[in-house]
Structure formats: structure tokens, C-alpha cells
């Protein structure tokens, strides 16, 4: 999955202030981290204005953009090494050779440095 869609966040009123909550991807973790920001006081703005302000904050961080890519601490080459030790090692020797050949010639040159 190259990005997660639907990052709108939520707006709630707490102690007389509008608070916006949204999720941020953290490299190396499956779970997203919760973020909370104070958007303004209830006396000064409506809920719709607070939603617009939260949407601007999310847009500035780039989380809601179609080009957003989830940050990753692990590259394709590292994942392939783990996969070779677990999956490929259990195959027949002829299949192991073919798999390693395809990885070396086709996949790793193109995708080796790509984060997953």
C-alpha cells in the first residue's frame, strides 16, 4: 500500500477549545501515532472553521496528498534477504537458483533501494 487514504482527522471540543486529532505514520511501526493540536477557542470559531484549520494542518504535513508515501525504515533489499532465509531456503535447489537469479537480474537492480 503506497498511501493511506481518508486522512481527515476529527475535531472535538474539550475545555472550551477545539482540538484536532489525526494519525501520523512512523517509520518501522505498523501502528500510526496519534497527534492532537489545539485549533482555537470555541468562543472565537465555529466547528466548521476548526475543521478547515485542521485540514490545512494535515495538508501542510503532506499526509493527505496523493503523492504521500508511508515512511519506512526497511528497504526492499533487506526484506528480500529475510525472505531468502525463510522461504527460499525451503525450496528445491533448482528453484532456489532460479529465484535468486530473478532477484539478482530483475528485481534488486530496480527495487533494491525502495522502502517497503
LUMPA-952249 format. One record per residue (C-alpha): z, y, x; chain; residue in one letter; residue number from 1. Coordinates in nm, 2 decimals, padded with zeros to 4 digits. Example, Ala and Ser with C-alpha at 12.3 -4.5 7.8 and 13.67 -1.06 7.14 Angstrom:
BEGIN
<rec c3="00.78" c2="-00.45" c1="01.23" chain="A" resn="a" resi="1"/>
<rec c3="00.71" c2="-00.11" c1="01.37" chain="A" resn="s" resi="2"/>
This chain:
BEGIN
<rec c3="00.00" c2="00.00" c1="00.00" chain="A" resn="x" resi="1"/>
<rec c3="-00.11" c2="00.32" c1="00.16" chain="A" resn="x" resi="2"/>
<rec c3="00.10" c2="00.55" c1="-00.05" chain="A" resn="x" resi="3"/>
<rec c3="00.33" c2="00.55" c1="-00.34" chain="A" resn="x" resi="4"/>
<rec c3="00.22" c2="00.74" c1="-00.65" chain="A" resn="x" resi="5"/>
<rec c3="00.41" c2="00.93" c1="-00.91" chain="A" resn="x" resi="6"/>
<rec c3="00.64" c2="01.13" c1="-00.69" chain="A" resn="x" resi="7"/>
<rec c3="00.75" c2="01.40" c1="-00.94" chain="A" resn="x" resi="8"/>
<rec c3="01.13" c2="01.39" c1="-00.89" chain="A" resn="x" resi="9"/>
<rec c3="01.39" c2="01.47" c1="-01.15" chain="A" resn="x" resi="10"/>
<rec c3="01.57" c2="01.78" c1="-01.25" chain="A" resn="x" resi="11"/>
<rec c3="01.93" c2="01.78" c1="-01.38" chain="A" resn="x" resi="12"/>
<rec c3="02.19" c2="02.04" c1="-01.45" chain="A" resn="x" resi="13"/>
<rec c3="02.51" c2="02.00" c1="-01.26" chain="A" resn="x" resi="14"/>
<rec c3="02.80" c2="02.25" c1="-01.24" chain="A" resn="x" resi="15"/>
<rec c3="02.58" c2="02.53" c1="-01.38" chain="A" resn="x" resi="16"/>
<rec c3="02.30" c2="02.48" c1="-01.13" chain="A" resn="x" resi="17"/>
<rec c3="01.97" c2="02.30" c1="-01.14" chain="A" resn="x" resi="18"/>
<rec c3="01.95" c2="02.01" c1="-00.89" chain="A" resn="x" resi="19"/>
<rec c3="01.62" c2="01.84" c1="-00.80" chain="A" resn="x" resi="20"/>
<rec c3="01.62" c2="01.48" c1="-00.68" chain="A" resn="x" resi="21"/>
<rec c3="01.34" c2="01.29" c1="-00.52" chain="A" resn="x" resi="22"/>
<rec c3="01.28" c2="01.00" c1="-00.28" chain="A" resn="x" resi="23"/>
<rec c3="01.16" c2="01.01" c1="00.08" chain="A" resn="x" resi="24"/>
<rec c3="01.01" c2="00.72" c1="00.28" chain="A" resn="x" resi="25"/>
<rec c3="01.20" c2="00.63" c1="00.60" chain="A" resn="x" resi="26"/>
<rec c3="01.02" c2="00.46" c1="00.89" chain="A" resn="x" resi="27"/>
<rec c3="01.13" c2="00.10" c1="00.93" chain="A" resn="x" resi="28"/>
<rec c3="01.31" c2="00.07" c1="00.60" chain="A" resn="x" resi="29"/>
<rec c3="01.18" c2="-00.07" c1="00.27" chain="A" resn="x" resi="30"/>
<rec c3="01.42" c2="00.13" c1="00.05" chain="A" resn="x" resi="31"/>
<rec c3="01.35" c2="00.50" c1="00.02" chain="A" resn="x" resi="32"/>
<rec c3="01.61" c2="00.76" c1="00.09" chain="A" resn="x" resi="33"/>
<rec c3="01.74" c2="00.98" c1="-00.19" chain="A" resn="x" resi="34"/>
<rec c3="01.72" c2="01.36" c1="-00.14" chain="A" resn="x" resi="35"/>
<rec c3="01.88" c2="01.62" c1="-00.35" chain="A" resn="x" resi="36"/>
<rec c3="01.82" c2="02.00" c1="-00.34" chain="A" resn="x" resi="37"/>
<rec c3="01.97" c2="02.29" c1="-00.53" chain="A" resn="x" resi="38"/>
<rec c3="01.69" c2="02.47" c1="-00.71" chain="A" resn="x" resi="39"/>
<rec c3="01.88" c2="02.76" c1="-00.86" chain="A" resn="x" resi="40"/>
<rec c3="02.14" c2="02.85" c1="-01.12" chain="A" resn="x" resi="41"/>
<rec c3="02.10" c2="02.78" c1="-01.49" chain="A" resn="x" resi="42"/>
<rec c3="02.15" c2="03.15" c1="-01.58" chain="A" resn="x" resi="43"/>
<rec c3="01.86" c2="03.25" c1="-01.36" chain="A" resn="x" resi="44"/>
<rec c3="01.59" c2="03.00" c1="-01.45" chain="A" resn="x" resi="45"/>
<rec c3="01.48" c2="02.75" c1="-01.72" chain="A" resn="x" resi="46"/>
<rec c3="01.44" c2="02.38" c1="-01.67" chain="A" resn="x" resi="47"/>
<rec c3="01.06" c2="02.42" c1="-01.66" chain="A" resn="x" resi="48"/>
<rec c3="01.09" c2="02.67" c1="-01.38" chain="A" resn="x" resi="49"/>
<rec c3="01.32" c2="02.44" c1="-01.19" chain="A" resn="x" resi="50"/>
<rec c3="01.07" c2="02.15" c1="-01.23" chain="A" resn="x" resi="51"/>
<rec c3="00.79" c2="02.38" c1="-01.09" chain="A" resn="x" resi="52"/>
<rec c3="01.01" c2="02.47" c1="-00.80" chain="A" resn="x" resi="53"/>
<rec c3="01.09" c2="02.11" c1="-00.73" chain="A" resn="x" resi="54"/>
<rec c3="00.72" c2="02.02" c1="-00.75" chain="A" resn="x" resi="55"/>
<rec c3="00.65" c2="02.29" c1="-00.49" chain="A" resn="x" resi="56"/>
<rec c3="00.91" c2="02.15" c1="-00.25" chain="A" resn="x" resi="57"/>
<rec c3="00.77" c2="01.80" c1="-00.29" chain="A" resn="x" resi="58"/>
<rec c3="00.42" c2="01.93" c1="-00.23" chain="A" resn="x" resi="59"/>
<rec c3="00.53" c2="02.12" c1="00.09" chain="A" resn="x" resi="60"/>
<rec c3="00.67" c2="01.80" c1="00.23" chain="A" resn="x" resi="61"/>
<rec c3="00.34" c2="01.63" c1="00.16" chain="A" resn="x" resi="62"/>
<rec c3="00.49" c2="01.34" c1="-00.03" chain="A" resn="x" resi="63"/>
<rec c3="00.27" c2="01.39" c1="-00.34" chain="A" resn="x" resi="64"/>
<rec c3="-00.06" c2="01.44" c1="-00.16" chain="A" resn="x" resi="65"/>
<rec c3="-00.33" c2="01.17" c1="-00.20" chain="A" resn="x" resi="66"/>
<rec c3="-00.36" c2="01.16" c1="00.18" chain="A" resn="x" resi="67"/>
<rec c3="00.01" c2="01.08" c1="00.23" chain="A" resn="x" resi="68"/>
<rec c3="00.07" c2="00.76" c1="00.43" chain="A" resn="x" resi="69"/>
<rec c3="00.41" c2="00.59" c1="00.43" chain="A" resn="x" resi="70"/>
<rec c3="00.56" c2="00.63" c1="00.78" chain="A" resn="x" resi="71"/>
<rec c3="00.60" c2="00.30" c1="00.97" chain="A" resn="x" resi="72"/>
<rec c3="00.79" c2="00.21" c1="01.28" chain="A" resn="x" resi="73"/>
<rec c3="00.58" c2="-00.11" c1="01.33" chain="A" resn="x" resi="74"/>
<rec c3="00.22" c2="-00.13" c1="01.43" chain="A" resn="x" resi="75"/>
<rec c3="-00.04" c2="-00.39" c1="01.33" chain="A" resn="x" resi="76"/>
<rec c3="-00.04" c2="-00.55" c1="01.68" chain="A" resn="x" resi="77"/>
<rec c3="00.34" c2="-00.60" c1="01.66" chain="A" resn="x" resi="78"/>
<rec c3="00.31" c2="-00.76" c1="01.32" chain="A" resn="x" resi="79"/>
<rec c3="00.03" c2="-00.99" c1="01.45" chain="A" resn="x" resi="80"/>
<rec c3="00.25" c2="-01.11" c1="01.73" chain="A" resn="x" resi="81"/>
<rec c3="00.52" c2="-01.21" c1="01.49" chain="A" resn="x" resi="82"/>
<rec c3="00.27" c2="-01.37" c1="01.26" chain="A" resn="x" resi="83"/>
<rec c3="00.12" c2="-01.57" c1="01.55" chain="A" resn="x" resi="84"/>
<rec c3="00.46" c2="-01.71" c1="01.64" chain="A" resn="x" resi="85"/>
<rec c3="00.54" c2="-01.82" c1="01.29" chain="A" resn="x" resi="86"/>
<rec c3="00.22" c2="-01.90" c1="01.11" chain="A" resn="x" resi="87"/>
<rec c3="-00.05" c2="-01.97" c1="01.37" chain="A" resn="x" resi="88"/>
<rec c3="00.18" c2="-02.19" c1="01.58" chain="A" resn="x" resi="89"/>
<rec c3="00.20" c2="-02.44" c1="01.28" chain="A" resn="x" resi="90"/>
<rec c3="-00.18" c2="-02.48" c1="01.26" chain="A" resn="x" resi="91"/>
<rec c3="-00.41" c2="-02.73" c1="01.43" chain="A" resn="x" resi="92"/>
<rec c3="-00.52" c2="-02.64" c1="01.78" chain="A" resn="x" resi="93"/>
<rec c3="-00.88" c2="-02.57" c1="01.68" chain="A" resn="x" resi="94"/>
<rec c3="-00.77" c2="-02.34" c1="01.40" chain="A" resn="x" resi="95"/>
<rec c3="-00.53" c2="-02.16" c1="01.64" chain="A" resn="x" resi="96"/>
<rec c3="-00.81" c2="-02.09" c1="01.88" chain="A" resn="x" resi="97"/>
<rec c3="-01.04" c2="-01.96" c1="01.60" chain="A" resn="x" resi="98"/>
<rec c3="-00.76" c2="-01.74" c1="01.46" chain="A" resn="x" resi="99"/>
<rec c3="-00.68" c2="-01.59" c1="01.80" chain="A" resn="x" resi="100"/>
<rec c3="-01.05" c2="-01.53" c1="01.87" chain="A" resn="x" resi="101"/>
<rec c3="-01.09" c2="-01.34" c1="01.55" chain="A" resn="x" resi="102"/>
<rec c3="-00.78" c2="-01.14" c1="01.61" chain="A" resn="x" resi="103"/>
<rec c3="-00.89" c2="-01.05" c1="01.97" chain="A" resn="x" resi="104"/>
<rec c3="-01.25" c2="-00.97" c1="01.89" chain="A" resn="x" resi="105"/>
<rec c3="-01.25" c2="-00.82" c1="01.54" chain="A" resn="x" resi="106"/>
<rec c3="-00.91" c2="-00.72" c1="01.42" chain="A" resn="x" resi="107"/>
<rec c3="-00.69" c2="-00.59" c1="01.71" chain="A" resn="x" resi="108"/>
<rec c3="-00.96" c2="-00.35" c1="01.85" chain="A" resn="x" resi="109"/>
<rec c3="-01.00" c2="-00.18" c1="01.52" chain="A" resn="x" resi="110"/>
<rec c3="-00.65" c2="-00.20" c1="01.37" chain="A" resn="x" resi="111"/>
<rec c3="-00.41" c2="-00.26" c1="01.66" chain="A" resn="x" resi="112"/>
<rec c3="-00.25" c2="00.08" c1="01.67" chain="A" resn="x" resi="113"/>
<rec c3="-00.25" c2="00.13" c1="01.29" chain="A" resn="x" resi="114"/>
<rec c3="00.10" c2="00.14" c1="01.14" chain="A" resn="x" resi="115"/>
<rec c3="00.18" c2="-00.11" c1="00.86" chain="A" resn="x" resi="116"/>
